[in-house]
Amino acid sequence: MVRFTVLASGSKGNSTVVTGGRTRILIDAGLSCRELFRRMRAVGEDPETLQGILITHEHADHVNGIVVTARKLGIPVYFTEATHRAWMRWLTPRRQMSYTQWLEKMRQEKAAAPEEGEIAPEEQVEETSVAVATAEDPTPLPTGKQDPVWLPKVEYFAPGEPFSIGDLIVNPFTTPHDAADPCGFVLESEGIRMGYATDLGYMPPNVKQQLKSLNLLLLESNHDPEMLRDGPYPWAVKQRVLSRVGHLSNNSVAEFLKGDYDRSAEVVILAHLSESNNLPELAHLSASQALNTHGQLFANQLLVASQQEPLQSILF
């Protein structure tokens, strides 16, 4: 059996359950562990059977729940190496030092240093080291499970290099977004191919090529351009969303569906809608009109994923 269930999609948290054969994984874990489990149980998915978490990129709405979820279940998290490093930098508290603090630190080190030609006693060196460390960072370094980025197991993958998680074959591909190493995926099991592409500023050739010969396509339809321009976001944020490393608009999705898409999917899911700059009705209308230019509403189902509740499970 192959099953695809969007638990949440939007700027407040993203997560999807994919089941292929005897393997069940999460794509992203942007909700709390408690909420992920609640939503999984609500749609008949057993959280205890999860075998891994596959991460698209390190932004908070895609990773907020991975630490607690992975630790609770003892399962691996799959990242690109660059995404894992970026996530660790984001999650690990960084202590910043003012110029005044730096001057004081230099003064202490100079005072503790021996005069030229003099060797400091071993005890003095140890005391000095402790004093400097304490002045700079009074908190002991975390170890093991105290470490905020500790995970039971980390597995690396690379875009363009397929790999397997149990009965699922994962084909990762690079997407254009303002993250360290963002990826989309084509997942295969039992002859079923499912495409997953969110958080991309435009549709480059490599993404168009990947999203062919699919049974299911989940594609971002983030914003309506007019709503975004007239909306509440600061201008700098609007520019970021509209950029080539931002998010896909309804218009961009419609252009892709009219032109480069091969109309193979039985199910198309519009995802990652902005709550401030889009409406489900607008996204659905734009995509359905694009699909209708080919004489039929493509295949069968055109669905819109929600932030507030899980989407109905898709079975193959």
Secondary structure as GFF3:
##gff-version 3
##sequence-region A 1 316
A	DSSP	beta_strand	2	8	.	.	.	ID=ss1
A	DSSP	beta_strand	15	20	.	.	.	ID=ss2
A	DSSP	beta_strand	23	27	.	.	.	ID=ss3
A	DSSP	alpha_helix	33	42	.	.	.	ID=ss4
A	DSSP	three_ten_helix	47	49	.	.	.	ID=ss5
A	DSSP	beta_strand	53	54	.	.	.	ID=ss6
A	DSSP	alpha_helix	60	63	.	.	.	ID=ss7
A	DSSP	alpha_helix	66	73	.	.	.	ID=ss8
A	DSSP	beta_strand	76	79	.	.	.	ID=ss9
A	DSSP	alpha_helix	81	91	.	.	.	ID=ss10
A	DSSP	alpha_helix	99	112	.	.	.	ID=ss11
A	DSSP	alpha_helix	122	136	.	.	.	ID=ss12
A	DSSP	three_ten_helix	144	146	.	.	.	ID=ss13
A	DSSP	beta_strand	153	156	.	.	.	ID=ss14
A	DSSP	beta_strand	163	165	.	.	.	ID=ss15
A	DSSP	beta_strand	168	174	.	.	.	ID=ss16
A	DSSP	beta_strand	183	189	.	.	.	ID=ss17
A	DSSP	beta_strand	192	197	.	.	.	ID=ss18
A	DSSP	alpha_helix	205	210	.	.	.	ID=ss19
A	DSSP	beta_strand	216	220	.	.	.	ID=ss20
A	DSSP	alpha_helix	225	230	.	.	.	ID=ss21
A	DSSP	alpha_helix	235	242	.	.	.	ID=ss22
A	DSSP	alpha_helix	250	258	.	.	.	ID=ss23
A	DSSP	beta_strand	267	271	.	.	.	ID=ss24
A	DSSP	alpha_helix	280	292	.	.	.	ID=ss25
A	DSSP	beta_strand	301	304	.	.	.	ID=ss26
A	DSSP	beta_strand	314	315	.	.	.	ID=ss27
###
